[in-house]
Amino acid sequence: MSETISPPTETTLDLESLAADVVALAIKAGATDAEAVAREGDEFSVNVRMGAVETLKESGSRGWGCACFWASGRDRLLQVI
């Protein structure tokens, strides 16, 4: 039986909630264990040369990843995707 998952209605995602949802979906799909990582960062730098601003740099990043494990057999071999 397949299940349709609706995208979030908010325009921005809370990364902590996203990670928790991914783990819950993996367990529901039959994974024996799952983990998720989410991170967000911002960076700003200024280079000054001879008392004047030479360059300004601003960047931001957001990302997540997950690992799902399925144990099988008596010796509990794990398959990771």
Residue, then its C-alpha position, 0 to 999 in steps of 0.5 A: m500500500s502506498e501513501t501520499i505525503s503532502p508537502p508542507t504548507e509553510t514556505t519555510l521549513d523548520l529543520e528540526s521538525l523536518a529531521a524528526d518527520v524523516v526519521a518517523l517516515a523511515i521507521k514507518a516504512g520498516a527501517t529498524d533504525a534511522e538518523a537524520v542531520a539538519r544544519e543551517g548557517d550564515e556567514f558574513s565577512v568584510n575585507v578592509r584595505m587601507g582604511a576602506v571596505e574592499t569587499l563584502k561577502e554574505s552567504g547562507s546554507r541549509g541542508w539535511g541528510c538521513a541514513c536508514f537501516w534495515a536489519s535482516g536475518r539471525d546475525r542482524l546484518l544491516q543495510v544502509i541507504 
